[in-house]
Amino acid sequence: MPGHFDYNFSARLPRTAEEREWDNFDGLPTLESVIHDATEAISAVEQFRLLPGRNQDLITSMATQMLGSANKIAGSDRALYRRNESGLYLIGSRARGEAGPDSDVDVLSVGTFFRDQGFLGFYNGGELGQPKPEVFDGFDIEVPEELPNNYNIGLVDRKYLVRATPQGEGLPVDLSVVDLTHAGITLDKFKAERDTGRDGEPLVRIPLLEVTVEEYVPVSLVPEWTATIYDFRA
């Protein structure tokens, strides 16, 4: 689908061209270049291009933060023996083609490493306790309510709705965040079985970014005859 940027991290990427010169990063693209490609792909989405510039910037900042978080996890103990994945989508009236010029922007972030993304670091039992995440600079934040019960997978406190209202031009953004960490289901299964309407059919969503971080297996625990395929993770 045009605009859908899909990326798989099998190892941590160098952040810059300078880091790419290091031996353990040989042949890998830079994180900088991956973020550039993702931004270009997202910017090609028609519904995205119709948004005010301030809202476009916020969404591309979310995508940048998701990719940066995935890169930190890749090849580390936080990906130990598990595949991590995350997705960012336009949902609601804009995805259905029913939005008016002043309609809010609805965004869905769902995945297994969302706490590392920093979207909700300030959320603590319903109170805005910790500092606002950088991605929301220039926006006022409130947590109006939890998401509907069909998103209640895993622990109750792992589903949130955050409203970001721009301090200036732009439209309010409702960011729905769902954590799959303890749910035992994949991103694809969530989209097919949990992100559904009353009729059980999947809700309309426009994919912007989907990221996978392959499970990490330390070389010391891999049988000798297969260890070479994991050398890049050491």
C-alpha positions as CSV (number, residue, x, y, z in Angstrom):
1,M,0.0,0.0,0.0
2,P,1.5,3.4,-0.9
3,G,2.8,5.2,2.1
4,H,3.1,2.1,4.3
5,F,6.7,1.9,5.5
6,D,7.6,-1.5,6.9
7,Y,11.1,-2.1,8.4
8,N,12.7,-5.1,10.1
9,F,15.5,-4.6,12.6
10,S,17.7,-7.7,12.8
11,A,20.5,-5.7,14.4
12,R,21.1,-2.3,15.7
13,L,21.8,0.3,12.9
14,P,24.5,3.0,13.0
15,R,22.9,6.3,13.8
16,T,25.1,8.4,11.4
17,A,27.4,8.0,8.5
18,E,30.4,8.3,10.9
19,E,29.1,5.3,13.0
20,R,28.7,3.3,9.8
21,E,32.5,3.2,9.5
22,W,32.7,1.1,12.6
23,D,33.5,-2.6,11.9
24,N,30.4,-4.0,13.5
25,F,28.1,-1.8,11.4
26,D,29.7,-2.6,8.0
27,G,27.2,-2.8,5.2
28,L,24.2,-1.7,7.3
29,P,22.1,1.4,6.4
30,T,22.2,4.3,8.8
31,L,19.2,4.9,11.1
32,E,19.2,8.4,9.6
33,S,18.5,7.0,6.1
34,V,15.8,4.7,7.3
35,I,14.0,7.6,9.1
36,H,14.3,9.6,5.8
37,D,12.8,6.8,3.8
38,A,10.0,6.4,6.3
39,T,9.2,10.1,6.3
40,E,9.1,10.1,2.5
41,A,6.7,7.1,2.5
42,I,4.4,8.5,5.1
43,S,4.3,11.9,3.4
44,A,3.0,10.2,0.2
45,V,-0.2,9.2,2.0
46,E,-3.1,11.3,0.7
47,Q,-4.8,11.6,4.0
48,F,-1.6,12.6,5.7
49,R,-0.9,15.4,3.1
50,L,-4.3,16.9,3.9
51,L,-3.3,17.6,7.5
52,P,-2.0,21.0,8.7
53,G,1.8,21.1,8.8
54,R,1.9,21.1,12.6
55,N,0.0,17.8,12.6
56,Q,2.2,16.3,9.9
57,D,5.3,17.2,11.9
58,L,3.9,15.5,15.0
59,I,3.1,12.3,13.2
60,T,6.5,12.1,11.5
61,S,8.1,12.8,15.0
62,M,6.1,9.9,16.3
63,A,7.4,7.7,13.5
64,T,11.0,8.9,14.1
65,Q,10.7,8.1,17.8
66,M,9.3,4.6,17.1
67,L,12.2,3.8,14.7
68,G,14.8,5.2,17.2
69,S,13.3,3.1,20.0
70,A,13.3,0.0,17.9
71,N,16.9,0.6,17.0
72,K,17.9,0.8,20.7
73,I,16.2,-2.5,21.4
74,A,17.6,-4.4,18.4
75,G,20.4,-6.8,19.4
76,S,19.9,-6.1,23.1
77,D,18.6,-8.0,26.1
78,R,15.3,-6.1,25.8
79,A,14.7,-8.3,22.7
80,L,15.8,-11.4,24.4
81,Y,14.0,-14.5,23.0
82,R,11.1,-12.5,21.7
83,R,10.0,-10.7,18.5
84,N,9.0,-7.1,19.1
85,E,6.7,-5.2,16.8
86,S,4.9,-1.9,16.6
87,G,2.6,0.0,14.2
88,L,1.4,3.5,13.7
89,Y,-1.9,4.2,11.9
90,L,-4.3,6.9,11.0
91,I,-7.8,5.8,12.2
92,G,-11.2,7.4,12.7
93,S,-13.0,9.7,10.3
94,R,-9.9,10.5,8.3
95,A,-9.3,6.9,7.6
96,R,-12.9,6.4,6.7
97,G,-12.9,9.5,4.4
98,E,-15.6,11.2,6.5
99,A,-13.5,14.0,8.1
100,G,-14.3,17.7,7.9
101,P,-11.7,20.4,7.8
102,D,-11.8,20.8,11.5
103,S,-12.0,17.2,12.5
104,D,-9.5,15.9,15.1
105,V,-6.7,13.7,13.9
106,D,-7.0,10.1,15.3
107,V,-3.8,8.1,15.5
108,L,-3.3,4.5,16.8
109,S,0.0,3.2,18.1
110,V,0.1,-0.5,19.0
111,G,2.9,-2.8,19.8
112,T,5.1,-4.7,22.2
113,F,7.7,-2.1,23.1
114,F,5.6,1.0,23.4
115,R,7.0,2.0,26.8
116,D,10.4,2.5,25.1
117,Q,8.8,4.9,22.7
118,G,8.2,7.5,25.4
119,F,4.7,8.5,24.2
120,L,3.3,7.9,27.7
121,G,6.1,8.3,30.1
122,F,4.2,11.0,31.9
123,Y,1.1,8.7,32.5
124,N,0.9,7.3,36.1
125,G,-2.3,5.9,37.3
126,G,-4.4,8.6,35.5
127,E,-2.3,11.5,36.7
128,L,0.1,13.6,34.6
129,G,3.0,13.1,36.9
130,Q,6.3,12.9,34.9
131,P,7.5,15.5,32.3
132,K,5.8,15.6,29.0
133,P,7.5,13.5,26.3
134,E,9.6,15.5,23.8
135,V,7.5,14.3,20.9
136,F,4.7,16.5,22.3
137,D,6.7,19.7,22.5
138,G,4.4,22.6,21.5
139,F,1.2,20.6,22.4
140,D,-0.9,20.6,25.6
141,I,-1.6,17.1,26.8
142,E,-4.5,15.5,28.6
143,V,-5.6,11.9,29.3
144,P,-9.4,12.1,28.9
145,E,-10.2,8.4,29.3
146,E,-9.1,4.9,28.7
147,L,-9.8,3.1,25.4
148,P,-12.9,0.9,25.0
149,N,-12.9,-2.5,26.6
150,N,-12.2,-4.4,23.3
151,Y,-8.7,-2.9,23.6
152,N,-8.3,-4.3,27.1
153,I,-5.7,-6.9,26.4
154,G,-3.2,-7.9,29.0
155,L,-3.2,-5.5,31.9
156,V,-5.9,-2.8,32.3
157,D,-3.3,0.0,32.6
158,R,-1.7,-0.9,29.3
159,K,-4.3,1.0,27.1
160,Y,-4.5,4.8,26.9
161,L,-6.0,7.7,25.0
162,V,-4.0,10.9,25.0
163,R,-5.2,14.1,23.6
164,A,-2.6,16.5,22.2
165,T,-3.8,20.1,21.4
166,P,-1.4,22.3,19.5
167,Q,-0.3,25.6,21.1
168,G,-1.0,27.5,17.9
169,E,-2.1,26.4,14.5
170,G,-3.1,22.8,13.9
171,L,-5.8,20.3,14.9
172,P,-6.1,18.3,18.2
173,V,-4.6,14.8,17.9
174,D,-6.1,11.8,19.8
175,L,-3.4,9.2,20.2
176,S,-4.6,5.7,21.2
177,V,-1.9,3.5,22.6
178,V,-2.3,-0.2,23.0
179,D,0.5,-2.4,24.5
180,L,0.7,-6.1,23.4
181,T,3.6,-7.0,25.6
182,H,1.7,-9.3,28.0
183,A,-1.2,-10.1,25.7
184,G,0.3,-13.1,23.9
185,I,-0.9,-11.9,20.5
186,T,0.9,-10.5,17.4
187,L,0.3,-7.2,15.7
188,D,-1.5,-9.0,12.8
189,K,-3.8,-10.8,15.3
190,F,-4.6,-7.6,17.1
191,K,-5.6,-5.9,13.8
192,A,-7.7,-8.8,12.7
193,E,-9.4,-9.8,16.0
194,R,-9.2,-6.9,18.5
195,D,-9.3,-3.7,16.4
196,T,-12.8,-4.4,15.3
197,G,-16.2,-2.9,15.2
198,R,-19.5,-4.3,16.7
199,D,-19.9,-6.5,13.7
200,G,-16.5,-8.1,14.3
201,E,-15.1,-6.6,11.1
202,P,-11.6,-4.9,11.4
203,L,-11.9,-1.1,11.7
204,V,-10.6,1.0,8.9
205,R,-7.0,2.1,9.4
206,I,-4.4,3.6,7.2
207,P,-1.0,2.2,7.9
208,L,1.9,4.7,8.2
209,L,4.7,2.7,9.8
210,E,5.2,-0.9,10.9
211,V,8.4,-2.0,12.7
212,T,9.7,-5.4,13.7
213,V,12.7,-6.1,16.0
214,E,13.9,-9.7,15.6
215,E,14.3,-11.7,18.8
216,Y,17.8,-11.5,20.3
217,V,19.8,-14.7,21.1
218,P,23.2,-14.2,22.7
219,V,26.0,-15.9,20.8
220,S,27.2,-17.6,24.0
221,L,23.9,-19.5,24.1
222,V,23.8,-20.5,20.4
223,P,25.2,-24.0,19.5
224,E,28.7,-23.6,18.0
225,W,27.7,-24.7,14.5
226,T,25.1,-21.9,14.2
227,A,27.0,-19.2,16.2
228,T,28.4,-17.5,13.1
229,I,25.0,-16.4,11.9
230,Y,24.6,-14.4,15.1
231,D,28.1,-12.8,15.1
232,F,26.7,-9.4,14.1
233,R,24.6,-9.4,17.4
234,A,27.5,-9.9,19.7
